[in-house]
Amino acid sequence: MILRRVTAALPALLLCGAAAAEPVTYEIDPGHTYPSFEADHMGGLSILRGKFNSNSGKIVIDREAKTGTVEVTIDTSSIDFGHDGLNDHAKGADMFDVAKYPTATYKGTFSKWNGDVPAEVQGELTLKGVTKPVTLTINQFLCKQHPMRKVEVCGADASATIRRDEFGIDYGKAFGFKMDVKLAIEVEALRTGGQPAT
């Protein structure tokens, strides 16, 4: 009798397990997400640091299957060096040309995991109309209950290095500017149904 009950219950248990393994979607919280960067000035004279203030996107994670995707759209006109003149120059045609290319996008998949925590994203960055592969290293990742919004939130710190001339942004190369740019991306995302924190 006990065996029959266990056998009869197996389909329901399997269905519950399948449901638990379904992917979960998180909407990026733009108020706590900052794609920032460091770029050379004058071949080692100093380091220019900036960020993009406006972004959107989503992250999909299935921890049990160790799969997931990342999609981010950045408003290139929101570039911010903390210097108005430099911001205006960066938005112009010889750099980001935001009138012609108002957004940059990144789409990727989680490619390495440490246990149930993603450690790497392999994807493609589209910037100034050019698409190139870019791998993000996830230096820190955590999901927890948001104490104010009462919904699960996931956060990460990711990094990568790109060459800006490969994306058609080669201003200053003739003056000796180094083309390598370090990316440092702070991101937080709320499980679908939550509200962005203020």
Secondary structure, DSSP 4 states (H G I P E B T S, - for coil): -HHHHHHHHHHHHHHHHHHHTS-EEEEE-GGG-EEEEEEEETTTTEEEEEEE--EEEEEEEETTTTEEEEEEEEEGGGEE-S-HHHHHHHHSTTTT-TTT--EEEEEEEEEEEETTEEEEEEEEEEETTEEEEEEEEEEEEEEEE-TTT-SEEEEEEEEEEEEGGGGT--TTGGGT---EEEEEEEEEEEETT-----
